[in-house]
Amino acid sequence: MVIIVTTKWLLITRTLGSHETSF
């Protein structure tokens, strides 16, 4: 499901607090 991927990506981005991550 796309929702799971989006949630995971959001959690990772929030943890880093930056758009430096390139997934």
PDB file of N, CA, C and O in Angstrom:
ATOM      1  N   MET A   1       0.848  -1.213   0.000  1.00  0.00           N
ATOM      2  CA  MET A   1       0.000   0.000   0.000  1.00  0.00           C
ATOM      3  C   MET A   1       0.877   1.254   0.000  1.00  0.00           C
ATOM      4  O   MET A   1       1.954   1.275   0.596  1.00  0.00           O
ATOM      5  N   VAL A   2       0.403   2.280  -0.668  1.00  0.00           N
ATOM      6  CA  VAL A   2       1.178   3.524  -0.745  1.00  0.00           C
ATOM      7  C   VAL A   2       1.168   4.246   0.596  1.00  0.00           C
ATOM      8  O   VAL A   2       2.107   4.964   0.938  1.00  0.00           O
ATOM      9  N   ILE A   3       0.090   4.045   1.350  1.00  0.00           N
ATOM     10  CA  ILE A   3      -0.036   4.742   2.637  1.00  0.00           C
ATOM     11  C   ILE A   3       1.108   4.351   3.567  1.00  0.00           C
ATOM     12  O   ILE A   3       1.676   5.197   4.257  1.00  0.00           O
ATOM     13  N   ILE A   4       1.439   3.064   3.579  1.00  0.00           N
ATOM     14  CA  ILE A   4       2.512   2.596   4.467  1.00  0.00           C
ATOM     15  C   ILE A   4       3.830   3.242   4.079  1.00  0.00           C
ATOM     16  O   ILE A   4       4.583   3.694   4.941  1.00  0.00           O
ATOM     17  N   VAL A   5       4.108   3.286   2.788  1.00  0.00           N
ATOM     18  CA  VAL A   5       5.375   3.875   2.321  1.00  0.00           C
ATOM     19  C   VAL A   5       5.419   5.354   2.671  1.00  0.00           C
ATOM     20  O   VAL A   5       6.447   5.862   3.118  1.00  0.00           O
ATOM     21  N   THR A   6       4.304   6.043   2.466  1.00  0.00           N
ATOM     22  CA  THR A   6       4.261   7.483   2.766  1.00  0.00           C
ATOM     23  C   THR A   6       4.468   7.723   4.252  1.00  0.00           C
ATOM     24  O   THR A   6       5.204   8.629   4.643  1.00  0.00           O
ATOM     25  N   THR A   7       3.825   6.918   5.072  1.00  0.00           N
ATOM     26  CA  THR A   7       3.963   7.074   6.526  1.00  0.00           C
ATOM     27  C   THR A   7       5.400   6.866   6.940  1.00  0.00           C
ATOM     28  O   THR A   7       5.942   7.622   7.747  1.00  0.00           O
ATOM     29  N   LYS A   8       6.026   5.820   6.375  1.00  0.00           N
ATOM     30  CA  LYS A   8       7.429   5.546   6.713  1.00  0.00           C
ATOM     31  C   LYS A   8       8.307   6.702   6.281  1.00  0.00           C
ATOM     32  O   LYS A   8       9.177   7.139   7.034  1.00  0.00           O
ATOM     33  N   TRP A   9       8.087   7.198   5.076  1.00  0.00           N
ATOM     34  CA  TRP A   9       8.904   8.308   4.574  1.00  0.00           C
ATOM     35  C   TRP A   9       8.715   9.548   5.433  1.00  0.00           C
ATOM     36  O   TRP A   9       9.671  10.266   5.725  1.00  0.00           O
ATOM     37  N   LEU A  10       7.478   9.791   5.834  1.00  0.00           N
ATOM     38  CA  LEU A  10       7.210  10.966   6.670  1.00  0.00           C
ATOM     39  C   LEU A  10       7.911  10.837   8.020  1.00  0.00           C
ATOM     40  O   LEU A  10       8.464  11.808   8.536  1.00  0.00           O
ATOM     41  N   LEU A  11       7.882   9.639   8.582  1.00  0.00           N
ATOM     42  CA  LEU A  11       8.531   9.431   9.879  1.00  0.00           C
ATOM     43  C   LEU A  11      10.029   9.663   9.766  1.00  0.00           C
ATOM     44  O   LEU A  11      10.633  10.294  10.633  1.00  0.00           O
ATOM     45  N   ILE A  12      10.629   9.149   8.688  1.00  0.00           N
ATOM     46  CA  ILE A  12      12.074   9.333   8.500  1.00  0.00           C
ATOM     47  C   ILE A  12      12.394  10.808   8.313  1.00  0.00           C
ATOM     48  O   ILE A  12      13.351  11.320   8.895  1.00  0.00           O
ATOM     49  N   THR A  13      11.590  11.492   7.497  1.00  0.00           N
ATOM     50  CA  THR A  13      11.851  12.909   7.243  1.00  0.00           C
ATOM     51  C   THR A  13      11.700  13.717   8.526  1.00  0.00           C
ATOM     52  O   THR A  13      12.472  14.640   8.784  1.00  0.00           O
ATOM     53  N   ARG A  14      10.704  13.363   9.322  1.00  0.00           N
ATOM     54  CA  ARG A  14      10.485  14.104  10.576  1.00  0.00           C
ATOM     55  C   ARG A  14      11.641  13.877  11.530  1.00  0.00           C
ATOM     56  O   ARG A  14      12.076  14.798  12.222  1.00  0.00           O
ATOM     57  N   THR A  15      12.139  12.641  11.564  1.00  0.00           N
ATOM     58  CA  THR A  15      13.248  12.324  12.475  1.00  0.00           C
ATOM     59  C   THR A  15      14.480  13.130  12.098  1.00  0.00           C
ATOM     60  O   THR A  15      15.176  13.646  12.973  1.00  0.00           O
ATOM     61  N   LEU A  16      14.752  13.241  10.815  1.00  0.00           N
ATOM     62  CA  LEU A  16      15.921  13.990  10.364  1.00  0.00           C
ATOM     63  C   LEU A  16      15.646  15.487  10.406  1.00  0.00           C
ATOM     64  O   LEU A  16      16.529  16.290  10.707  1.00  0.00           O
ATOM     65  N   GLY A  17      14.405  15.845  10.099  1.00  0.00           N
ATOM     66  CA  GLY A  17      14.048  17.262  10.130  1.00  0.00           C
ATOM     67  C   GLY A  17      14.713  18.014   8.995  1.00  0.00           C
ATOM     68  O   GLY A  17      14.909  19.227   9.074  1.00  0.00           O
ATOM     69  N   SER A  18      15.062  17.287   7.932  1.00  0.00           N
ATOM     70  CA  SER A  18      15.712  17.935   6.800  1.00  0.00           C
ATOM     71  C   SER A  18      15.381  17.178   5.525  1.00  0.00           C
ATOM     72  O   SER A  18      15.039  15.996   5.558  1.00  0.00           O
ATOM     73  N   HIS A  19      15.490  17.883   4.394  1.00  0.00           N
ATOM     74  CA  HIS A  19      15.216  17.249   3.104  1.00  0.00           C
ATOM     75  C   HIS A  19      16.512  16.719   2.483  1.00  0.00           C
ATOM     76  O   HIS A  19      16.639  16.614   1.263  1.00  0.00           O
ATOM     77  N   GLU A  20      17.463  16.391   3.349  1.00  0.00           N
ATOM     78  CA  GLU A  20      18.742  15.894   2.868  1.00  0.00           C
ATOM     79  C   GLU A  20      18.624  14.439   2.427  1.00  0.00           C
ATOM     80  O   GLU A  20      19.456  13.945   1.666  1.00  0.00           O
ATOM     81  N   THR A  21      17.583  13.754   2.910  1.00  0.00           N
ATOM     82  CA  THR A  21      17.423  12.352   2.579  1.00  0.00           C
ATOM     83  C   THR A  21      16.922  12.191   1.148  1.00  0.00           C
ATOM     84  O   THR A  21      16.014  12.900   0.714  1.00  0.00           O
ATOM     85  N   SER A  22      17.506  11.280   0.442  1.00  0.00           N
ATOM     86  CA  SER A  22      17.100  11.036  -0.945  1.00  0.00           C
ATOM     87  C   SER A  22      16.647   9.589  -1.085  1.00  0.00           C
ATOM     88  O   SER A  22      17.459   8.682  -1.270  1.00  0.00           O
ATOM     89  N   PHE A  23      15.345   9.394  -0.994  1.00  0.00           N
ATOM     90  CA  PHE A  23      14.825   8.035  -1.082  1.00  0.00           C
ATOM     91  C   PHE A  23      14.222   7.800  -2.452  1.00  0.00           C
ATOM     92  O   PHE A  23      13.726   6.708  -2.729  1.00  0.00           O
TER      93      PHE A  23
END
